Amino acid sequence: MRDHPRDERRGEGPVPEIWTGRATNRVQWVLAALGAAFMALGIELAVDNPWTSGIAPLLMAVIGCVLAGLLMMFGTLAFVHVAVKVDARAMEVRCGHMGVPRRRIPLSHVVGADFAPQVDPRQWGGWGYRWRPEKGTAVVVRRGEGLVLTLGDGRSFTVTVDDAEVAVRVIRGHLRRSTPTAGV
C-alpha cells in the first residue's frame, strides 16, 4: 500500500490522502472596521445627544447605526477567510474565525471536480456564501483560483481557495478509488 498515491494518468507527483487549503481576503477587515465605526457612531449618538429633538428620531438614528454596524462587522468577518479540508469521505468548507457557515459535501454525492483558474466575486454577486439558479452555490472570499464540484443532482458548488489544482487532483483521486472498476 502506498502512502501517497500518484495520479498516474497525468504523471503528476504524490497526491495526499487529506488536503487542506485556505483563502483570505484582507479587504474584508476594512469593511469590518467601517462596521465598527457605525456602531461607535450609534453609541456616540445615544450617549452625547441632548435629547432635544425627541426620542423617536434619536432612537431611529441609534438603532440604525448600531444595526448597520453589527451587520457590516459580522457579515464581513464571517468571510475574511475560508478553510477547506478534503479527505476520502468528504469536502468540508468552513468560513470565518468561528467556522460558520459550514458546508460538508460527501464525496459520494460528487460526480466531478474541476479547477477554475479565475473566480470573480462579480460573477456571483459579491463576496460570501452565494447561490445563483443558473450557476449553483459558491463560497467566494476573494478573486482568483477555485475549485468547482459537480454534484450528482446536477448542481455545482464553487469555492475560492489557494492551491485549488491540488485539491481537484485529490478529489479526483478519491473519486477514482471509490468507483468500482469493470473487470476487476
Secondary structure, DSSP 8 states (H G I E B T S, - for coil): --SS-B-TTTT--B--SSEEEEEE-THHHHHHHHHHHHHHHHHHHHHH----S-HHHHHHHHHHHHHHHHHHHHHHHTTSEEEEEE-SSEEEEEETTTT-SEEEEEGGGEEEEEEEEEE-HHHHTSSEEEEETTTEEEEESSSEEEEEEEETTS-EEEEE-TTHHHHHHHHHHHHHHHS--TT-
